[in-house]
Amino acid sequence: MNQSLRVAMPVPENQPADPVRNYRALLAAEGDSAVVQALLAQALYDTGDYTGAVAAADAALRGHPTDGVARITRASALNALCRFEAAAADFAVLAQAHPGRAAILIGLGTAYAEAGQPREAIAALMQAIAAEPGNAEAAAALGAVCARTGNAAAAITACRYALTLDPDQVIAHQNLAALLAADDPAVAVHRDAAYRRKQIVTIAGPPAAPAVLVLTCAAAANIPLDHLLPRRRFTQIRWFIDYACPDQDRELPPHDLVFNAIGDPDLMPDLRAPVERMLRETDRPVLNHPARIRDIHRAALPELLGGLPDVVVPPVTRVARDRHDENLWLVAHCLPVIVRPAGSHGGENLVCAATEAEATAAIARAPHSYVTDFYDYRAAADGLHRKYRVIFVDRVAYPYHLAIGPDWLVHYWTAGMAEAPARRAEEARFLRDPARAIGARAMAALGAIAARLDLDYAGIDFSVLPDGRVLVFEANATMLVHPETDAMFAYKNEAVAVILAAVDRMIAQRSGRIGSVSG
């Protein structure tokens, strides 16, 4: 429980070492008492019995509905049980009863954030800052919520404000390290400030949840985990391995399995000795082993997937600018070519070069680039480009989305799907029955690709050529999966739920905790 929310209450004299037993004895001897029930709730919370704490707090509130101790304890226990909506309701009652209490408003804001109500979270945290402008915790929490909603400018402002109040606010440093441009000199400063202090961060799920040791890093190379390993079902123990300390592998909290969330081999840090030792000595299952991820970079795909029936992988060459080999790609490629900076995603700085001069200029903009042959994959019927995405969970293919647009560089939110009901309807058909949508040849090819990648979690972006073959754009472990909140795209959520359930099953099976993962 947040100590700033704890309300001091009188404790009986000569209290035994076991406060829970003491308060229960008082209740048995003297009958029900709201005050004692509230104290019992606090004591149960302190022992980690959150369910018992909620029950005792409920009993106290029945006798004294305005008891602040019981309400705070109940809200904190509900948070610990990951019952965030109910916790937010309790904090809202407290905020109304005690207006202007920054600690209560922070509790309300963080509960709203975990419950998936970002607007309400931001409003509560703004109230906390207004009530107590010098509260760095409120400003850092606001920055974190804004970052989760994609409002980078507001997040950066809030985090910088938090650091003016408290230069040691780790959450603010973490978010600034992730939000600032990669070439901003401040990024390294914020990373060091955040992760040299603390390399292991535990995000606790419910008490019985499987514990997943997540290998992660400070660079933007990680699989987004908010939906794959939601706090309501899993405890995440995040280990920032690029800052791992000597012998830190001996100090890791108990866990059921290891999940390597670093999906981009171009941004994966060198493994430090304690990480290598942990991977070598652990008796826990390791999902997406780092060694396997390193083998699956863009330039490796043509050879890795070579020879698979009905699979087309354009030639790819990795070019290093500082080795003066900018023009070596000419040996293996024909114009036009796509030039992509290594480690970039989402089409950032991606160029389709029609001439040698354009390609050379694009290659010169980044230390390392990938050069790929361009394939014209427009459909003859309507002249549109189709980019399918399928997620592989334990080597099984699940449809995730279909983006359809007029430009060769197809990204879901810039393809005009919102303005095209017919395209959304086509996507819905693909999600309901992918085999019918893309054909048996393409589905068989995807199964072969999943087996050849041999990753526990990955994805592929591809198109289907007129003859039914699969044209591979990329296949790796960086693919994002998330439910849709916009009603226009709610039809996608059934397919999302299938993918997330498959991840749940895989983790339950690998960890030996079958039946312990529940919604």
N, C-alpha and C positions, 0 to 999 in steps of 0.2 A: 504494500500500500504506500502511496506517496506520503512521505512523512509530513509534508506540509499540509496535508488534508487531515491528519490524525488529530482528533480532539482529545485533550487530556481529561481523564475521568478519575474520580476517587477510586482507589484500590483498597480493599479491605486489609486491615492490619494483620500481621502474622500470616500473610498469604503463602501457601506452600509453593514448592518449586514448580508444580504443575498447575498453571492458572486455569486450564480447561477443567481439570478435575475440581478445582476450588469453586469455580462459578457454577458448575453443575451441582455440586454439593449444596451451595447456597440456594439454588433453585429448588432442590429436593426438600431442603429443610424449611424454607420460608415461603414457598409458593412462587408462582410466576412473578417476575419483575422485569419491566421493560429495561431498566438501567442495567440489571445483571445480564439480561439476554444480549444487550448491546456489547457489554464487556466480554461475554462469552464469544460473540461473533468476532470481535477483534482478536481474541486469543486463538480461535480456530483458524482465522486468516493467517496469523503469524506462524502456525504449524503447517500451513500448506493445505489444510482441509477447507477448500474453497466452497465446496457444496455444503458442508456443515455450517460454514460462516454465513452463507446465504439463508439457510434455514433459521439460524439463530437471529439474524437481522430481521427476517420476516416476522418472527415472533415478537421481537422488540417493537417493530413498527405497528403491529396490530394493537399493542397496548399504548403506544405513544407515536402516532404517525409523523410527528415533526422531529423525532430524535435524530439529530445530525450525525452522531457517532454511528448509529445503525445504518443510516442511509449511505454514508461515506463508505463504510465497510462493505455494505452490499454492492455498491457500485464497483468498488475495487475488486471484490471477489468475482463478480460477473465478468469484469475485464479479464481476470486471470483464467476464467473458464471459456474465454473467447465468445461470450454472449454479449456482443458489443452493442446491439440495439437496445437490449434491456439496461446495460450499463449507462448508455447515453440518456435513457429516460430518467434514471436515478440522478445523474449529474444535472439534468435539466431542472429537476425538482429542487436540487440544492442551489443551483444558480438563481432560481427565482426567490428562494428563501433567503439567500445571502448574496444580494447583487453586488457586483464589483469585486468579488473574491477571485483574484487571478488564478489561484491554484485550482479552484473548482472549474473555472472556464477552460483551463488547459486540459483538465480531465475530460470535460465535455467535448472539447475539440478533438482530442485524440481518439475518444470513443467513436465520435461521428466518422472520423477518417477511416478507422478500422471497419466500421459498418458500411463503408462504401457510400457515404454521404458527404462528398467534399465541399459542397456549397455551405452546408450547415457547419462543417468543421472550420472552414475559413471564417465564417461569421463569428463563431465562438472565440476563435483565437484572436481575431481583430478586437473583440471586446476585452479580452484579457490584456492585450497590449495597451488599449485605451485606459483600462483600469490601473495598469501598472507599467508605464512606459519603459521602466528599467528592467523588465523581466526578460532575460535572454532566453530562457527556456521557451516562453511563448513565441518569441520571434523565430527561434530555430524550428519549432514545431510548425509554425505557419509556412516557413520556407520549405519544409519537407512535404507538406500537403500540396502546396503550389507545384512543386516538382513532380509529384505523382499525377497531377492533373494536366501536365504538359505546359504549364504557364512558366516558362523558364525565366522570363524577365522579372516577374513578381517574386519568384523563388530566390533569385540572385539578390534582389533588393532586401528581402527579409533576412536571408542568411548573413549578408554583409552587416545589416543592422544588429543582428544577434552578436556578431563578433566584436562590434564596437562596445557592446555591453559586457561581453565575456569572451576574451580571445581564446579561451580553451573549450568553447562549445564544439564538441566533436561532431555532432550531427550537422551543424552548419558547415564545418570544414568538409565533411563527406559530400554533402550536396553541392557545394561550390566546385569541388574537384570533379564531379560528374557533369556539372552544368556548363562550366566555362569552356570556351573553345580550346581544342586540344593544343593549339600552338600558343596559348596564353601562358606566360611565365608563372602566373599565380597558381596554375593547376598543380605543379609540383609542390609548391609551398603548402597548399591546402591538403594534398594527399599525405605529405609527411606529417603535418600537424594532426591529421585524423588517425593515421594508421601506425605511426610510430608509438603512439600512446596505447592503442588498443588494436590488436590483430584478430581477436576472437570476439564476435558479437553474437549473442544468443537472442533469438526472437522466439519467445516461448509460446507454444500452442497449448491446448488443453492438457491437463496432467497426464492422461493416458496416451497422448499422441506419440507416434513414432518420431524419433529424433534423427534428423538427417544432418550429417556433417557436410556442409556445402563448401567446396573449394571455389574460391572467388578471387578477384584481384581488383586493384584500384582502377585499372584501365577499363574502357568501355568495351570489354570483350565478353561480357557475361550474358547468359540466357536470362531473360526476365523471369523471375520466380514467383511473383505475387499470385499468379493463378495456378501455376504448376504445383507449387508447394504452399498452399494457402495456410495462413496461421490458424484457421479454424480446425485444421486436420493434421498439421505437422508442426513440430518444433524444428526451427532452422538454427544450426550452429554454423555461422558464417566465419570461415577462416580466410583472411586476406593473405594469401600465401606469398605474395611478393614482398611482404613485410614480416614473414615468419621469423621468430627468434630461435636461436639454437636450443635444441631439446624441447621445443614447444610441443612437439608431437607427443611427449610424455605427459603433457598437462591437459590434453583435450578432454572435454566432458564426454561422458558415455554417449554412444550413438548406435543406431541400428544399421545404418549403411552410409556410404559416402557417395555424394553426387557432385561430379565436377561440372560446375556451371560455366566454366570458361570455354566458350564455344568457338572463338575465332583464333585459329593458330597464328595469325599474323600479329595478334596483340597479346598472346599468352606469354607471361613472364617465364624466365628460367626457373626451374623448380629448385628451391633451396634444400639443403641437406635434410632438415626435419620433415619436409614434405615427401621427398623421395623415400626416406626411411619409413614414414607412415604407410605410403603406398606399397612398399615392399613387404612390410611386416603385418599389416592389418589383417584380421580375420573377418572383417566386415565386407560385404559386397561393394564393389566400386562401379558406379554407373558412369558411362562416358569417360573412361580412363584417359587422363591427359596424353599419354603416349599415343593413343588411337586418334585423338583430336589433332595432334600435331601432323599426323600422316595425311589428313584430309584437308589440304589447302586447295585453292582454286586450280593451281597449275598441276596438281596431282590427279584431278578428276578424269582427264582424257585417258590416262593409263589405267587408273583404278577401275573405271567403268568400261574400259575398252573390251570389245568382243561380246558385250551383252546384246542379245537379240533385240532389235527394234529400239535401240538407244543411240541417239546422236549427241555426242559431246563435242562442241567446237574446240579446235586447238587453242591452248592457253599457254602463254609464256610470261614468266615473271621477269621483270626488267629492273635492274638497279641503276639509278641515275648516276651515282657517284663512281661507278665502275666504267663509265664511258661506253656502255654497251646499249645505248638508246636505240641503235638501229639493228641490233641482232634479231629483233622480231621479224624483220623483213624476210629472213630465210624461211620462216615457218608459217607466215601469214600472208593473206591476200586482202587488199583493200575492198571494202571499208572494214575497219576494225573498231572494237570498243576498247577504250582505255579507262581503267579503274584504279584509283590509288589503293594500294594494299591496306587492308584494315578498315576500309570505308564501307558503309551500308546505306540502304535507302536511296541509292542513286546519287549520293553526294559526290560532286565533281566528276561524274561519269560523262564521258565524251564518246560520241560516235564519229570517228575521223574518216573522212572520205579521201584524204590525200596524205602522202607521207609527211608533209610539213605540219599538218594538223596533228597527226599522231605524235610526231617528235615534240611538238610544243606541249601537248598534254602530258607526255611522259616526263618532261622536264619539270613539271609542277610538283612532283612528289618524290620522296626518296626511293620508293619502290612502287611499281605499278604492275598490273596484270593487263596483258594485251590478248584480246580474244577475237576470233573471227566473228563477223556479224552475219547473222542469218535473217533473211526477210521472212518473217513468219505470219504475215497477214493472211487472213482467211479470204479465199477468192470470192466467197458469196457476198460478203459485206465490207471487205477491206479493213476490218478491225483486227486488233492484236489481242490475243487471249493468253493471260498468264495464270496458270493454275498453281495452287499451293497445296501440297499434301504433307502431313506430319507423320513421321515414322515413330511409333512407340513400341519398343521391344521388337523392332523389325517388321511391324505390321503397318500398312498404309491406311491413313484416315484422311478424308478430304477436309480441307480447312477453308479455302476461299478460291474464288475465280474473279479476277479483275479483267475487264474488257474495255479497251480504249482505242482511240485513233492513232496514238503515238507509239513508236517502238519501245520507248521506255515506259513501261506500264507499272504504276504504283497505285494501290487500291484507292487511296483518298484523292488522287489527282486524275483518275481515269474517267471521272464523270459518272460513276455508278449511281450517285444520288439523283441525277437528272435523267436516268434511263431505266424506267420500269422493266422494259424488255430484257435488259442486261441482268438486272437483279433476278428476274424470273429464271433466266438461264443459269445463273449461279445457284439458285435454290434447287434446280433440277440436278445440277452436278453434286450438290451436297447430299441430296436424298439418294441418288443412285449413280455414283461415279462411273461404274462399269458401263452403264448404258450411255452416259454422257460422253465418255472419251473412248470407249471401245475396249474389247477384250485384249487386243494386242498391247495397248498402252497400259492397262492394268497389270498385265503379266510383266511388262517391262519395269513398272514401279516396284513390284514385288522383288524382282531380281536386283534392282538398285538398292533397296532396303537391305537385302542380304549381303551385298557386296560392301556397302558402307559399314555394316556391322556395328552400328551405334545403338545405344539404348534409347536415346531421344535425339531426333534430328528432323530435318524437313527438306523439301525440294521445291524449287520454283521451276516450272517447265511449261512448254506448249506442246501441242499435238500437231504434227505435220499432216498434210492432206492424205498421206498413205498410212496414217495410223501410228507412225513412230513417235517416240518421245524426244523432244528437243530440250536438253538440259541447260538451264541458265545457271543455277547454283544448287548445291546440295551440301548441307552442313548442319551444325548443331546450334546455330544462332537464332533459329526461327521463333518468333513471338507468337504466343497463343493467348487470346483474351476474349471474354464474352463481350457482346455489344450492348451498350446502354441506349442507343438510339433506336426507337421503335421501328424506324424504316428498315433497319438491318437485323431486327430481332429473329428473323428466320434462320440466321446463322448459328444461333445459340444452341440448337439441338446438336449440331455437329461439334461445336466447341465442347459441350458437356460430354460427348462420347470420347473425345480426346482426353479430357481431364480425368474421366473415369478410368481410361486405360492406363494413365500414369499412376493413379491410385492403386490399381491392381498390380502393376509391375512392382511398385515399391513394397506393397504388402507381401507379395510373393518372394521378392528377393530378400527382404528383411526378416522373413519368418513371422511377420506380424499379421497374417491373414485374418481378416475380420476386425482388425483394430483400427482400420482407416475408415471413417464414416463421415457423412456429411453433417 
